Amino acid sequence: MNTASHALPLIGITMGDPVGIGPEVVIKALSCEDVYRRCRPVVLGDTAVLEKEKKALHSPLAIHVIEDPRQAAFTFGTLDIFSLSRLNPDTLRYGHPDKETGTAMGTYIVRAAAMAMCREIDAMVTGPINKKSLQEGGYPYPGHTEMLARLTDTQDVVMMLAGEKLRVVLVTIHCAVSQVPRLLSREKILNTVLITAEGLKNYFRLPAPRIAVASLNPHAGEEGMFGGEEAETILPAITRAQQRGVNVSGPYPADTLFYYAAQGRYDAVVCMYHDQGLIPLKLLHFEDGVNITLGLPIIRTSVDHGTAYDIAGKGIANPSSLIQAITIASRMAAARQSQSP
């Protein structure tokens, strides 16, 4: 089904971990009428789990099982779902994932990626998963990003975390801090900058995005006193990107860079490691931050939070991040559609 001719993007939303807050935030997000003004949402998950969650939340949503997007109602008040697992909600325990729930959450991701690849959906939005359970369920990946790269046969992808005030992009993702210096290379940093620039142009309607690159060491290495990565690895990568026409600068000391980025001086900050970027991002956008995978042939956004087992089943989870992830995926899909001949 080619959705390009439709006014509103068709967005596939994976339910995430059945024993985390994923089902709850899905119910709450699709109880928001604004979502249906921005897109046509469908859920990939488990009907019985969502029915139980709906009852616990006293939600009036009608759950409508479909096998094809053409069967969907796309109407506020109705949650259209591809029911891809048959879990027993009476035996599931919040905060206790297992092999069965890991297999289920992996199934949702695989199906959504396949649908996005063949344009049955315009974008996919993923709910929070438990990485260990995912691996126990038969999917040997450290996270969504690596799994989607494999499913789409993509070599170079980058993780962007975004809010209204700040966007950060990571050169290294899920690794020990002690491994970061040896994982950095001129080529890896250059590819991250180039993919970031292309993503901002194609999906965020920024024809000449302003990109800043953070240093690895304090004070950008202080002319080699605190480390040589800035001069030996990071700056040469920036220079090569500039030679290719990218509006990029740095490396800047991270302790001041994020202040200026949050003030609007830059459109994105390329960071050397996970916590360097996520600490300032979550300080500003803990509830409404969004995870975006750039470099894929499909559009993928995600909540910027985990399974939150400590509050799962209590009815107090905040759906803001999922709503924002759906909103950004819809904008990205609309931007791509506007570029189609």
N, C-alpha and C positions, 0 to 999 in steps of 0.2 A: 504494500500500500504506500503510495507516494503522498506524503502529507504537505508537500511544498505549496500546493494550491490553496490550502486552508488558511484562514486569517490567524487563528490561534495555534501556537505550536502544540504538538502532542508530546507530553512528557511522561516517561515511565519512571515510577518511584519504587525502589526496592524497600521492602519492609525492614531489613536489617535483622539483628539478633532477636529471635522470638521471645527470649527471656530477659531482654533489656527494655529500654524505653522506646525502642523503635516503633512497635505497634501503637503505643499511646500517642506519640507525636504525629504519626500518620493520621490517626483518627482526628486529632485536634487540628492539624494543618488543613485537612480536607473538610473541616467544619468551618473554614474561613471562606466567605463568599468571594473575597478579592482574588483568591487563587484561581477561581473559575473565570474571572475577568481577564486573567493573564494567559491562561493555557487550558488545554484539555488534558487533565491528569488521569493516568491509570496506575494502579498499584500492582506490583509483583510480589506476592507473599502467600499467606495462609489464611483461608477464609475462617476456619474455626478459631484461630488465635485472635483475629480481628473481631469476630463476633463476641468473644468473651471480653475483649477489651472494651468494645462498644457498650456492652451491658454494664461493665464496671464504671464507666464514665457517664452512664445515663445519656448516651449520645443518640439523637434521633436519626442519624445517618442510615440510609438503606444500603446494604451491601449487595452489589450486583456482580455475579460471576460471569466472566466472558472468556471466550477462546480466541477472539479476533478483535482488533481495535474497532472494526466496523459495527460490532455489537454493543459498543459502549454508549451510555446515555450522555456522558459529559455534561451532566446537569448538577448544579449545586443541590446538595441534599442526598445525592447518590454517589457512593464510592464504587467505582468500577475496578474489578480485580481479576488478574490472572492468578488463579489459585494453583500454585506449583508444588505444594507439599501437603501432606496429610498428617500433621502433628496432632497429638491428643492434648488439648489445652489443660485437661484435668490432671495430667501427670507431669506437666511442665512446672518448674519452680523458678520464680524470678531470681535472677542472679546466679543461676546454676546451669551454665551452658554444658552441652555434651556433644558427642559425635553426631547425633541425630540433628540437633539444632545447627551444628556447623555445616552439615551437608545441605540443610534447607537454605541457609543464608547464602551459601555458594551457588545454589541452583538459581536463586533470584538474580544474582549478579550475572551469571552466564547467559541467562535468557534475555535480560535487559540489554546486555552488550550485543548479542546477536541481533536483536530487534533494531538497535540503533545502527548497526553496521549495514543492515539492508533497508534502512530508512522506514521501517514500520513505525518507529517513534522518532521524534526530532532531537531528543536529548534524554539522558538518563540522570536521575537524582538518586543517590544511595543513602540509605539509613545506616546507623552505626552498627559495626560488627565486632565480634570478639576474635582477634587474630589467631589465638591458640586453638579455639574451637573450630575455626575455619580450616586450619591445617589438619586437625583431627578428623574433620569431615571429608577429607580427600582433596583439599586445595592447598598445595604447598607454597603459599605466598606470604610474605610479611605484611601485606596490606592490600587495599583496593588498587592503589596506583600500579604496583607491580603486576597484579593479577590482570588488570585491564590492558596493560602494555602487552602481556602475553596473549590475551584473547583477541587483540586487534593486530597482532604481529607488528608492533611498533617498537622501534629500538630506543628512541630518545623521547622521554616524556618528563615533564616537570610538574611539581606540585605548587600551586598558588593558593594561598589563603587570603581571603578578601573580605573587607567590610567597606562601609561608606567612606571611612577616613583613611584607610590603609590597605595596601596590597603588598604581600610579601611572597617571594618565590625562593624555593630551596634548591641549592646545588647538591647537597647530600641530604638524604631523608632519614630512613630508619637504620641508624647505626650507632655504635658507641662513640662518645665524644673523642675518645682516644684514637679512633680510627680516622677522624675527619681529615687531619693534615695529609695523610698519605692517599686519601681518596680524591683529594682535590687535584685537578690538572687544568692546564690552559684550555684544552679541548672541551672538557666538561663544563667549565665556567662559560666559555664562548657559546656552546650549544644552549646552555640555560638562558643566556641573555638573548640569543637569536629567537628561541622558541617563545620567550616572554614577549619580545617585541612583536612577533607575528601574531600571537594570541591577542594582544591588546589592540592591534590594528583590526583583525578580523572579527573579533567578538565584542569589543568594547568601543568601537567606532572612534578610536584614537589614531589619527593618521600619522602622527609623529610622537609616539609615547616617550615620556621622559623617564629613564631608568637609572637608578642609583645602585651602586654595588657596595656592599658592606665589607669591611676588612675582616680578617680572621682574628688578628691579635689586637690587644689594647693599643689605642692611639695609632691605629693603622701600622703597627710595627715600630713606630718611633725611629724611622730610618735604620731599621735592622736591629735595634737594641732589644726588641721584644719578639723578634721572629722575622724570617725572610720571605714568607709566603706572599706578602703583598707585592714586593718588587719582582720576585722570581716567577710567580704564577698568576696572581690576580690581575696586576696592571697590564701585562702582555695580552691577556685575554680581552680586557677592556679595549686596548688599542686596536686589536684585530676587529672587534665589533664596530668600533668607530670607523675604521677603514671600509667597512661594509655598509656604512650609512646609518648606523643605529645611533640614536641620541642617548648615549650612555656615558656615565662619569663615575669616578671613584678611583681606588677604594677609599671609603670614608670610615672614620671611627664609628663603630656601631652605637656608642653611648650618646652621640648627638644626632646621628643620621635619622633615627626614627622620629625624633621631635619634628624635624623639618619635613619629613615625608608626611606625617600626620597633619601638618599645616597646609599641605597641598603643593609643595614644591616639586614632588615627584609623583609619577603615576604608579610606580612599583619599585620595590627594593629587592634586589637579588641578595640572598643571605647564604652564608657558607654552611650552616648546619641548622638542624631542626629547631632547637630551643632559641637560637639567636633570633629567628623570625617569629616563632609562635608566642614567645613571652609578650612582646609588645602588641602583637595582633590580638591576643586574648585579653590583654589588659583593656584594650579599647572595644573589642567586639566579642566578649565572652559568650553572649547569648545569641548574637546575630551573625557571627562569622561563618564563612562558607569556604569549603575546600573545592578547588577547581583543578582538574587535570588538563594541562596544556600539552599539545603535541600529538594527541590522539586524533584519529580520523573521525571520531565521534565527539559529541559534547557530553561531558560528565561533570556534575557538581555533587557536592555532598554536604551533610551537616559537619560542622567543625566541633563535634563533641563525641564522646564515647557512649558506651552502652549504659552508663550511670546505674549500675546494679544497686547502689545504695538507695536509690529512690524509685526503682522499677516497681510497678504495681501499686504505687501510692497515689497516683492521679495528680501529681504535682509537677510533672515534667513540662518544661517550656518548649513550645514548638517553633519559636522564633527562628532558630537556625534552619530548620527544614523549610519553613515558609520562604525565608530569604534564598535558600538554595534553589527552590522551585522558581522564584522570581528571577534570579540571575540566569538560570538555565533557559528560561523563557526568553529573556532579553538576548542571550547569546544565539539562540535558535532563530529569533527574528532577525538579528543582524546577519546571520549566514544566509537566511532566505532572501534578504534584500540584495545580496550580492549575486544570487543565482540568476542566470540568463532567462 
